[in-house]
Amino acid sequence: MKNIAGLMKQAAQMQKKMEEMQVALESTTHEGVAGAGMVAVTLSGKGELRAVRIDPKLADPNEMELLQDLLVAAHADARRKLEAAASEEMQKVTGGLNLPAGMKLPF
């Protein structure tokens, strides 16, 4: 019975650490860039788009398709950085425990 009680205590501690990590991640921001920095987007720790910065040189109506592509690329870059940060924090919380595939933070 001691082993079960110990496991339950460890599980409760891990859950608390995961909740704390999620709160900490929500307060972070991640910037993604594209076009050598001509377009940048900032995402919250939950993946919400917070800001877009566009170099004024791209405001040419003839370059709208390029601008749209760069926005998508910058968003994807920021999302990858966010997911990498979340994965790194998850590894810290779980102590390197390999979680089943598909088990991710809730966002």
C-alpha positions, 0 to 999 in steps of 0.5 A: 500500500505504501507504493500506491500512496507514494505513486498517488502523491507523485502524480499529484505533485506532477499535476501541480507542476504541470498546472504551474508550467501552463500558467507560466507558458501563458504569460510568455510570447514567441516571435516568428519572423520571415523574409529576413525579418521583414515580417514578424508575428508575436504569439501568446503562450496559448498560440493566440496571435498578439501582434504583426509587424510589417516592414513598410517597404512591403506595403507595395500593392504589387507585393501583396501576395508576397506579404501574405505568404510571409505572414503565414511563414512568420506565424508558422515560425512563431508556432514552432518556437512556442511548441518547442518551448512547451515541449521543453517545459514538459520535459522538465516537469515530467523529468524526461518521462516519455509520454504517449504520442499525441499527449500534448498541452491543452491548446 
